[in-house]
Amino acid sequence: MRLAVIVNGEVRGVVGGTDSWRVDQVTVPDAPVYDVELRNQGDAFVRVSHVALVRPFGAATIKE
């Protein structure tokens, strides 16, 4: 399994492997809005159960 992770039109990484369950992380740019696309790079069907955008541990929050 290989999924290209595209954020705001830019490929941020390719994740995946042969494991049946995986947790992978890619960094995302600072932006007010995110357009996220997961593009299957392999020949096999891929099931994605969860995708989340999270701040890294200890990251400061922005208050306006």
N, C-alpha and C positions, 0 to 999 in steps of 0.2 A: 504494500500500500504506500502510495506517495501522494500527498496533497500539497499543491502550491498554495501558499497563503498570500493573498494579494490585498493590501490595505491602501485605500485611496489611489488605486491604479498602479501601485508599486509592489513588485514581488518582494516580500519581506523574508521569505524562507520557504523551504520544502521540508515537510515533516512526514514522518511515517516510518514504516519498517515491516518486519515480519511478525511482530508481536500481535496478539489478538486484542489486547487492551493497552493503550498508550496515553501518556500525558506529555504533550510537547508545548513549548513556549516560544514565541517570537516577539521581538520588540516592535512597538508601533510608534509612529511619529506623534509629536504633540499636535493635536488638531481638535477643533471644537466639535467636529462631526466625523464619523468613520464610515466608510463604505468597505465592507469586508466580503471577500469572495474566496471560496475554497474550490480549487480546480483540480480534479482528479488527473494525475499524471500517469496512471497505470492502466492496465487492461481489465483489472478485476473491479467488481462492484465494491464501493466503500460506504459504510454506514457511519455517520458522525452522530454521536449521542449528545454532545454538549460543546458549545463554544462560548467562551466568556472573555470579555475585555476587563482586565483588572489592573489596578495599580500595583507596582512592586511593593513588597513588604517595607514599611517605613517611609513610603513616599508621602510627601506633604500634600494636603488637599488645598485647593485654591478657593478662597472666599472672596466674593466681590461685594 
